[in-house]
Amino acid sequence: MDDEILYRIIKNVRDSINRIGWAVISVPPENDDNFSFAYTVGLTTTFGHPEIIVFGLNSDLSREVLNSVGFLIKAGNRFSDRQKSPRIIQSYKVAFRTPLPRHIDTYLRVAKVWHHPAGFDTLQMIWPDQDSRFPWEPDCDIRTSQAQPLLFENDPDSLKH
């Protein structure tokens, strides 16, 4: 990403944070082997809450879901590692997990620039298949699993919470 593009993105992020408290960055897949994803920038700055990243949803749905999370946080809700919440996607719980640090550079580039040098925490929001199974659970729909790379330590015992 060249400096001019990054400057424009950061200006838009700043405007959005000043307006509502956060921005949503949507990243389309670069090719058929990649995942679409989106993440927040500003939840840490404005509310002291980890930024949120989600994979495998189209750009409009990602923005809608992450804005819903942002408004819940703005209203005083908090999300944390290994938590499941029924408040984000109607009729389903989503799960939150803390990504391994090595994934921050790869996926949250704008957030990293925004928060430099202070750093920030992040939570990956994982959505279930139509039968409410998460990607780490047996018989989860393969499309759901393939759409969401798991950025956290995949310890089966810790995923049961």
N, C-alpha and C positions, 0 to 999 in steps of 0.2 A: 504494500500500500504506500503510495507516494505521499510526501509531506502535505501537498495541497489538498488531497482527498481527506487525509487524516485531520487537517485543520478544519475543513468543512464539517466533518462528522463531529468533532469535539465542540464546534460552535453549536450545532443542532442539539447535542447532548446537554450542553450548558443551558440552552434556551428551554429545553424540556424539563430539566431539573428545577430551574427557576419557576416554571409554570406549575408543575404537579409534584415534583419531588424526586423524579427518576425519569430515565429514558429506556426505551427498549431497542436493542440492536438486533436486527434479523439478518441471518447469514444464509443465503441459499446454497445448495450443494454445488460444489465446483464441477463434479462429474457424477456418473452413476455409482461410483464407489464411496462417495461421501454422504454425509447426513446434513439435512437442513437443521438449523438450530437458532435459538434466540436467547438473549440474556439481558438482564437489567444492568443499568449503570446509575448509581445515585442512591440506592437504598442504604448503603453504608454511610455515605456523606450526610444524608438527610435524616435517617431514622436509626442509625447505628445497627442496622440489620444486614446480614450477609446478602450479597447479590445472588440472583437466581438464574440458573441456566436450564433450558429445556430443549430436548431433541425430538425430531421426527414429526413435528406438526407443521402445517403450511404457515406461511408468513402471517396471514391475517389471524389465524387461530392462535399462533404463538403470541402475537401482540395482545390479543384479547385475554388470554390466560395470564400472561405476565402482568398486564395492567390490573386484572382482578386481584392477583397476589399483592401488587403494589398498593391498591386501595385497602385491602385487608390489613396490611402492615401499617399504612397511614392511620387506620382506625384503631391501632394498638395491638393487633395480633402479631405473634412471633412464631416463626417456624425454625426448627432445629434438626440436627442430624438424627436420623432413624425415626423421625416423626411421620405419621400418616395423617392426612387431613381430608375430610369430606366436604370442605367449604369452597373448593376451587372449581372442580368439574362436577356438574350436576349428576347425581346418582353414582358417583365413583369417588374412591379415595385416591389421592396421589401420595407418593412417598418422597421424602427429602433425605438426601445423603450428601456428605461432605466429599467433594472430589479430592483426589490426590493432587498435591501442589504442581506436579509436572504438567497437568492438563490446563492450568491457568494460562500459561504462555501460548498454548496452541489455540484455545477456544475463546478466551476473554481478552483479546488484544486491546480493544478500546477501553475496557474497564481498567486494564493494567496501566494504560497511559493516563487515564483520568485520575486514578488513585496514586500515581507515582509521586513521591517515593514512599508514601505511608503504607501501602499494601491494603488488602481487604480480604474478607472471608467470602466464601461462595457455598451455595447449596445447589445440588442438582435435583430438579424436580422430575420424578419418574411417574409416568401415567400407566395404568393397567390396560389389559386387553378388555374386550367386551364382556368377558366373564369374571372381571375384577382380579385377574392374575397378573402379577408383576413379572418382568423379564427374567428374574432369577428363580421364579417358581416353576415347578413341573407343569407341563402342558400349557404354558403360556403360548399364545398365538405367535408363530414365528415372525410375522410381520411387525408385531409390537416389539419383540426382542431385537430384531434387526434394525429397527428405526432409532433405537436408543442405546448408544454405546454407554456402558457403565463406567463412569470416571472414578469410582471409588474402589477401595479394596474389596474384592469380591469374596468375602468370608461368609459362607452360607449360614453359619450360626448367628452372625450379627444381623442378617437380613430378615430374620423371623420376627423381629420386634414390630 
